[in-house]
């Protein structure tokens, strides 16, 4: 699994509508990865522009999402929901943003593809 591909895809498909007005900063922490690949930031500006950073952009973080890469990939692909992930995903910070995570995150465009038999 490649965290940069996952994060880039999430950035391209993020739905900014449920997020508060103004800038929203969400930091993803992949605890199972080396320090150099562990932290990622999604920055959503008030007009819906979404940026992805792999270095600290220097803004106050609104929500921290701590998980492992496999769990986040499963959520993104629709195999698992944020709610069903339970303790595998720790959300710290703005509770309203955390409660809406499945809505603003959405799913990979490939998550709607029917599963094919091997």
PAVEXTOR-112683 format. One record per residue: residue number from 1; residue in three letters; chain; x negated, y, z negated of N, C-alpha, C, O in turn. Coordinates in steps of 0.001 Angstrom, whole numbers. Layout:
N
 pos code unit    n_xx    n_yy    n_zz   ca_xx   ca_yy   ca_zz    c_xx    c_yy    c_zz    o_xx    o_yy    o_zz
 NUM  ala    A       X       Y       Z       X       Y       Z       X       Y       Z       X       Y       Z
...
This chain:
118
 pos code unit    n_xx    n_yy    n_zz   ca_xx   ca_yy   ca_zz    c_xx    c_yy    c_zz    o_xx    o_yy    o_zz
   1  unk    A    -839   -1185       0       0       0       0    -881    1244       0   -1918    1284    -662
   2  unk    A    -459    2245     742   -1236    3470     893    -473    4642     279     571    5030     802
   3  unk    A    -974    5215    -823    -241    6310   -1461    -101    7542    -573     902    8249    -663
   4  unk    A   -1082    7814     279    -986    9004    1131     138    8860    2153     850    9826    2424
   5  unk    A     306    7672    2723    1407    7463    3671    2757    7541    2973    3697    8137    3498
   6  unk    A    2855    6943    1793    4098    7000    1026    4459    8442     700    5587    8870     942
   7  unk    A    3515    9187     157    3795   10565    -251    4114   11450     949    5000   12301     868
   8  unk    A    3410   11264    2051    3683   12063    3245    5097   11788    3760    5805   12714    4154
   9  unk    A    5505   10529    3759    6843   10169    4218    7903   10742    3277    8933   11237    3736
  10  unk    A    7661   10680    1970    8602   11256    1013    8691   12768    1211    9781   13335    1141
  11  unk    A    7572   13416    1453    7554   14861    1691    8375   15230    2919    9122   16208    2895
  12  unk    A    8241   14456    3992    8958   14763    5237   10466   14599    5106   11224   15256    5819
  13  unk    A   10903   13736    4208   12319   13399    4117   13007   13901    2851   14190   13631    2648
  14  unk    A   12292   14623    2003   12865   15113     755   14043   16046    1029   13993   16870    1942
  15  unk    A   15099   15910     236   16283   16763     342   16189   17846    -734   16389   17545   -1911
  16  unk    A   15893   19093    -371   15717   20137   -1378   17026   20661   -1979   16990   21377   -2979
  17  unk    A   18170   20325   -1396   19454   20886   -1821   19746   20720   -3314   20173   21690   -3939
  18  unk    A   19540   19536   -3925   19879   19409   -5347   18886   20066   -6308   19134   20105   -7513
  19  unk    A   17785   20573   -5804   16767   21174   -6666   17122   22624   -6985   17841   23268   -6221
  20  unk    A   16622   23142   -8111   16930   24522   -8498   16394   25541   -7491   15485   25252   -6713
  21  unk    A   16977   26735   -7527   16478   27844   -6702   15050   28159   -7126   14675   27936   -8277
  22  unk    A   14271   28668   -6215   12884   29001   -6529   11975   27810   -6304   12376   26817   -5698
  23  unk    A   10765   27910   -6788    9774   26849   -6601   10005   25715   -7607   10237   25954   -8792
  24  unk    A    9935   24484   -7110    9995   23293   -7958    8742   22468   -7678    8418   22184   -6525
  25  unk    A    8046   22088   -8742    6820   21303   -8606    7023   19952   -9290    7384   19878  -10464
  26  unk    A    6783   18891   -8528    6936   17527   -9029    5596   16820   -8866    5069   16712   -7759
  27  unk    A    5055   16344   -9975    3779   15633   -9926    4029   14140  -10073    4684   13701  -11019
  28  unk    A    3504   13363   -9133    3572   11908   -9178    2245   11389   -9706    1181   11782   -9228
  29  unk    A    2313   10507  -10690    1122    9922  -11301    1200    8412  -11127    2029    7747  -11748
  30  unk    A     334    7880  -10281     291    6437  -10033    -772    5831  -10935   -1958    5833  -10608
  31  unk    A    -332    5315  -12071   -1244    4857  -13115   -2127    3686  -12697   -3176    3458  -13300
  32  unk    A   -1716    2947  -11677   -2479    1771  -11253   -3577    2097  -10246   -4330    1209   -9847
  33  unk    A   -3677    3342   -9834   -4654    3723   -8810   -5887    4377   -9425   -5832    4874  -10551
  34  unk    A   -6999    4380   -8689   -8192    5090   -9165   -7875    6581   -9345   -6981    7119   -8692
  35  unk    A   -8607    7221  -10220   -8369    8631  -10533   -8297    9488   -9274   -7484   10410   -9213
  36  unk    A   -9113    9214   -8281   -9153   10031   -7060   -7873    9934   -6231   -7629   10796   -5387
  37  unk    A   -7054    8909   -6450   -5815    8732   -5681   -4579    8729   -6569   -3479    8447   -6093
  38  unk    A   -4740    9034   -7830   -3672    8883   -8812   -2637   10004   -8781   -1446    9723   -8917
  39  unk    A   -3037   11246   -8611   -2127   12386   -8753   -1773   13019   -7420   -2635   13259   -6575
  40  unk    A    -467   13285   -7249      76   13914   -6042    1133   14917   -6472    1870   14671   -7427
  41  unk    A    1215   16045   -5775    2184   17077   -6096    3063   17372   -4889    2569   17570   -3779
  42  unk    A    4372   17396   -5122    5316   17901   -4124    5748   19277   -4603    6202   19439   -5736
  43  unk    A    5601   20263   -3732    5967   21634   -4061    7098   22037   -3129    6926   22111   -1912
  44  unk    A    8259   22296   -3722    9441   22661   -2944    9698   24143   -3175    9976   24564   -4298
  45  unk    A    9603   24929   -2113    9819   26373   -2204   11303   26696   -2061   12094   25842   -1658
  46  unk    A   11679   27934   -2391   13095   28304   -2444   13816   28173   -1113   15037   28017   -1105
  47  unk    A   13121   28229       3   13773   28109    1311   13752   26672    1824   14078   26423    2984
  48  unk    A   13370   25726     964   13389   24322    1343   12098   23797    1940   12022   22622    2298
  49  unk    A   11079   24641    2056    9783   24160    2547    9181   23222    1508    9233   23499     310
  50  unk    A    8611   22116    1967    8013   21144    1051    6551   20949    1430    6227   20635    2576
  51  unk    A    5681   21139     454    4251   20908     651    3818   19718    -191    4410   19425   -1230
  52  unk    A    2783   19043     271    2191   17923    -452     742   18264    -762     -11   18675     122
  53  unk    A     355   18091   -2022   -1036   18335   -2423   -1585   17101   -3120    -872   16431   -3866
  54  unk    A   -2839   16809   -2877   -3518   15726   -3587   -4521   16311   -4576   -5307   15581   -5180
  55  unk    A   -4487   17632   -4736   -5270   18325   -5749   -4311   19248   -6497   -3270   19625   -5959
  56  unk    A   -4647   19607   -7710   -3773   20438   -8535   -3597   21810   -7887   -4569   22550   -7736
  57  unk    A   -2358   22160   -7500   -2135   23444   -6839   -2122   24621   -7812   -2091   25774   -7382
  58  unk    A   -2145   24346   -9107   -2211   25415  -10093    -865   25953  -10539    -819   26947  -11265
  59  unk    A     229   25332  -10131    1561   25764  -10544    2022   24936  -11736    1580   23803  -11931
  60  unk    A    2919   25518  -12531    3521   24769  -13630    4345   23619  -13055    5101   23808  -12102
  61  unk    A    4200   22443  -13630    4914   21255  -13155    6282   21189  -13824    6390   21302  -15045
  62  unk    A    7331   21005  -13012    8695   20896  -13527    9040   19466  -13931    9745   19247  -14916
  63  unk    A    8539   18493  -13166    8837   17095  -13456    7610   16238  -13169    6991   16349  -12111
  64  unk    A    7271   15382  -14132    6218   14386  -13951    6889   13044  -13710    7787   12649  -14454
  65  unk    A    6452   12343  -12670    6959   11010  -12357    5780   10049  -12494    4884   10029  -11650
  66  unk    A    5790    9253  -13563    4704    8298  -13810    5205    6893  -13508    6209    6447  -14063
  67  unk    A    4498    6203  -12624    4892    4860  -12220    3694    4181  -11565    2581    4705  -11595
  68  unk    A    3927    3030  -10984    2883    2385  -10190    3284    2471   -8715    4450    2692   -8391
  69  unk    A    2325    2296   -7848    2561    2468   -6412    3590    1469   -5875    4413    1828   -5033
  70  unk    A    3554     248   -6340    4495    -771   -5865    5937    -386   -6212    6825    -499   -5368
  71  unk    A    6174      66   -7440    7526     458   -7856    8024    1646   -7046    9169    1647   -6594
  72  unk    A    7174    2663   -6856    7606    3841   -6095    7890    3471   -4650    8833    3993   -4055
  73  unk    A    7100    2587   -4079    7342    2135   -2708    8670    1385   -2629    9425    1566   -1674
  74  unk    A    8959     548   -3619   10227    -193   -3643   11418     759   -3745   12446     532   -3107
  75  unk    A   11288    1817   -4539   12359    2813   -4642   12541    3512   -3300   13667    3672   -2831
  76  unk    A   11451    3925   -2686   11503    4635   -1414   12105    3775    -302   12802    4283     576
  77  unk    A   11835    2484    -346   12335    1574     690   13737    1046     394   14280     274    1185
  78  unk    A   14330    1447    -727   15691    1041   -1044   15811    -340   -1653   16918    -856   -1806
  79  unk    A   14692    -943   -2002   14700   -2260   -2634   15083   -2123   -4111   15634   -3050   -4705
  80  unk    A   14789    -971   -4686   15009    -680   -6097   15518     748   -6202   15157    1587   -5378
  81  unk    A   16346    1045   -7194   16762    2424   -7443   15967    2967   -8623   15358    2206   -9375
  82  unk    A   15976    4280   -8778   15300    4890   -9920   15919    4346  -11207   15200    4010  -12148
  83  unk    A   17242    4260  -11251   17933    3769  -12447   17556    2322  -12762   17309    1985  -13920
  84  unk    A   17511    1481  -11758   17189      64  -11984   15711    -154  -12291   15345   -1187  -12852
  85  unk    A   14868     791  -11937   13436     661  -12238   13194     739  -13739   12214     192  -14245
  86  unk    A   14083    1417  -14447   14004    1484  -15910   12672    1985  -16410   12220    3062  -16022
  87  unk    A   12041    1205  -17274   10785    1597  -17918    9605    1636  -16956    8531    2108  -17328
  88  unk    A    9778    1152  -15733    8683    1199  -14753    8461    2610  -14214    7437    2889  -13590
  89  unk    A    9433    3502  -14460    9318    4898  -14037    9574    5783  -15253   10646    5722  -15856
  90  unk    A    8591    6605  -15611    8751    7555  -16711    8910    8950  -16123    8048    9419  -15379
  91  unk    A   10010    9609  -16456   10274   10970  -15995   10129   11904  -17184   10821   11753  -18191
  92  unk    A    9225   12869  -17063    8952   13808  -18146    9083   15224  -17601    8547   15547  -16542
  93  unk    A    9803   16063  -18340    9963   17445  -17906   11425   17802  -17776   12241   17401  -18606
  94  unk    A   11765   18553  -16743   13124   19039  -16521   14085   17861  -16335   14022   17144  -15336
  95  unk    A   14973   17676  -17312   15878   16526  -17287   16865   16582  -16129   17222   15542  -15577
  96  unk    A   17312   17771  -15754   18264   17893  -14639   17617   17434  -13334   18249   16732  -12544
  97  unk    A   16378   17820  -13107   15665   17385  -11899   15451   15873  -11948   15594   15188  -10935
  98  unk    A   15110   15359  -13122   14910   13921  -13283   16177   13122  -13017   16129   12080  -12363
  99  unk    A   17316   13606  -13525   18588   12903  -13302   18959   12858  -11828   19612   11914  -11383
 100  unk    A   18553   13860  -11071   18888   13957   -9649   17834   13331   -8743   17925   13459   -7522
 101  unk    A   16842   12660   -9310   15713   12184   -8505   16136   11352   -7304   15634   11573   -6201
 102  unk    A   17044   10402   -7488   17444    9556   -6365   18066   10390   -5245   17924   10060   -4068
 103  unk    A   18758   11475   -5616   19418   12334   -4627   18414   13166   -3840   18461   13182   -2610
 104  unk    A   17503   13859   -4529   16549   14694   -3786   15473   13858   -3101   14956   14245   -2053
 105  unk    A   15138   12717   -3691   14137   11858   -3067   14696   11182   -1822   14028   11120    -789
 106  unk    A   15918   10676   -1920   16508    9957    -793   15819    8624    -579   15261    8038   -1506
 107  unk    A   15868    8158     651   15277    6873    1020   14499    7016    2314   14722    7946    3090
 108  unk    A   13604    6104    2533   12898    6031    3807   13916    5830    4923   14911    5135    4725
 109  unk    A   13687    6424    6093   14579    6154    7226   14641    4665    7560   15619    4203    8148
 110  unk    A   13617    3920    7195   13590    2485    7472   14372    1676    6439   14620     489    6647
 111  unk    A   14758    2299    5341   15502    1592    4299   16884    1174    4781   17468     237    4236
 112  unk    A   17415    1850    5792   18753    1524    6290   18723     424    7344   19772     -61    7770
 113  unk    A   17532      31    7762   17413   -1041    8748   17830   -2364    8120   17447   -2657    6988
 114  unk    A   18605   -3160    8837   18965   -4471    8281   17719   -5334    8110   16790   -5281    8916
 115  unk    A   17721   -6127    7045   16596   -7025    6796   16660   -8177    7796   17725   -8751    8020
 116  unk    A   15534   -8507    8385   15477   -9579    9383   14918  -10846    8767   14059  -10802    7886
 117  unk    A   15407  -11956    9235   14886  -13240    8761   13472  -13438    9294   13153  -13027   10410
 118  unk    A   12648  -14059    8499   11254  -14280    8910   11150  -15407    9912   10053  -15731   10366
